[in-house]
Amino acid sequence: MYLEAFDPAPDQTDALLRAVSDLVGELVTTAGQRPVLGAPRGEELVEGLLDTRPPLEPAALEPVLAQVRAVLATGVDNAAAGELAYIPGSGLLSAALGDLIAAVANRYTGLHGFTPAAVALEQGVLRWLAELFELPERAQAVLLSGGSNANMTAIIAAREKHADGRADLACVYVGEHAHASVRKAARIAGIPGAQIRVCDSSDGARLDPEAVRIAVKQDLADGLIPIAIVGAAGTTNAGAVDPLDALADLAAELGVWFHVDAAYGGFFQLTARGRDRLAGIERADSITLDPHKSLFLPFGTGALLVRERDDLAAAFAEDADYLRDHSDDLDALPDFTAITPELTREWRGLRLWLPLQLHGVAAFRDALDRALDLAMHVYDRLDADANLEVVGGCPDLSIVTFRVPGDDAAQDALLRAVHADGRVRLSTTVIDARVALRLAVLSHRTTADTVEVALDLITRHAAAHVAGHRPGPVGREPDLVP
Ligand SMILES: Cc1ncc(COP(=O)(O)O)c(C=O)c1O
């Protein structure tokens, strides 16, 4: 099939959607069974794709889609159930459908006056987010491309509020396990790298408020300007939750901004256990969330909640002579361009609104509860295994970190051995200057069976390592994606 027009005729549109829906249908229905590792890495495609240039005349749909299929048959399939590495992101068809509708409709939602109802649809779901974290009515949430952008937006707002125009004197206080994007955000905001204070943990995992207090005191004595304390509601390394209440107390006492990076852990707030563990988050000036992590949305959806909508406006509102021909008369609706770094943006709200409508909030809550249960099960099994040491004790959320006896190379070897099977993927990090393995349960596709596969592989390879020999075959030994 050839597309003769940018806007195809109805029968062509149907045929096109059917061809794409065949591919999408296959992806969705096989996602739970596909191995996360084991596909060829696809190096042989790389050269050809790098050399590919768009044709002057239309290419036929079928070979073009075949190229897409060829790409998708390679590489790490991180949407698979066995993705237990880093922070798993799974992707929901319902959100992708929202994207498709939003992209085809292509409504401009940066200013509310053009299409108030589309902005209201987004604002409704943003209010739900703010209410989930018990923020006051004057709070405002915004959807951004991810957690890194959300952290950056928060730090810029904090700088505008507290640095008095002197970013060069501003200091930000983060934990040693804070995500790198927080330090990056501070640098982008113009805060000198040396004034991004990486403060000690009280227990090796959670930011110590006393360490922050000491650093602030010294900075004040040196004539610097403390502007923000950043806590983590689920560190990337180990899923640890910083003492948010104590950090909120300290921020209030010092009169600085309190930002919580809940990119990974935030949506556990939907569960009773999560809400308990995140206590204090509701006192934050701003909260980073990543619906593309713990709400299973496709990559490209982050969110920032800010207690005072005016703080966002102070940081991002800008006049433009050419933006005159619209009315901004509906006070209940935000102009996203005036409260974020972006002017033109996709109608992001639909990709969040549609899944919440179609699945209902309880489905997300239950999936996250299951992730907490599975992580506890992993912890119990690994903790009971004499060949393994669980690092950092019982998980706060859904990440378990562990080691086999031996040096860093032994940990890397265990990872390689587990990965040789292809069905599950773990990752490693460095905790207390030593490599540790980590297993993160978050994908909505990860089941008890997936976790059993991982546990079987980990415990059998750990036993073999301790005994000093390789275990027997554990099933398939596929082509490896390292
Ligand atoms: C705690 C935390 N903060 C921030 C980020 C960055 O988010 P993103 O990758 O969406 O930019 C991550 C990503 O893993 C994270 O785990």
PDBQT file of the ligand as one rigid body, heavy atoms in Angstrom, charges set to zero:
ROOT
HETATM    1  C1  LIG A 501      14.346   8.402  41.912  1.00  0.00    +0.000 C 
HETATM    2  C2  LIG A 501      14.442   8.846  40.482  1.00  0.00    +0.000 A 
HETATM    3  N1  LIG A 501      14.421  10.158  40.190  1.00  0.00    +0.000 NA
HETATM    4  C3  LIG A 501      14.499  10.613  38.935  1.00  0.00    +0.000 A 
HETATM    5  C4  LIG A 501      14.628   9.749  37.882  1.00  0.00    +0.000 A 
HETATM    6  C5  LIG A 501      14.747  10.292  36.491  1.00  0.00    +0.000 C 
HETATM    7  O1  LIG A 501      13.542  10.100  35.833  1.00  0.00    +0.000 OA
HETATM    8  P1  LIG A 501      13.464  10.005  34.239  1.00  0.00    +0.000 P 
HETATM    9  O2  LIG A 501      14.284   8.830  33.848  1.00  0.00    +0.000 OA
HETATM   10  O3  LIG A 501      12.015   9.845  33.996  1.00  0.00    +0.000 OA
HETATM   11  O4  LIG A 501      13.997  11.273  33.676  1.00  0.00    +0.000 OA
HETATM   12  C6  LIG A 501      14.672   8.367  38.124  1.00  0.00    +0.000 A 
HETATM   13  C7  LIG A 501      14.816   7.417  37.011  1.00  0.00    +0.000 C 
HETATM   14  O5  LIG A 501      15.014   6.251  37.195  1.00  0.00    +0.000 OA
HETATM   15  C8  LIG A 501      14.580   7.911  39.448  1.00  0.00    +0.000 A 
HETATM   16  O6  LIG A 501      14.615   6.607  39.745  1.00  0.00    +0.000 OA
ENDROOT
TORSDOF 0
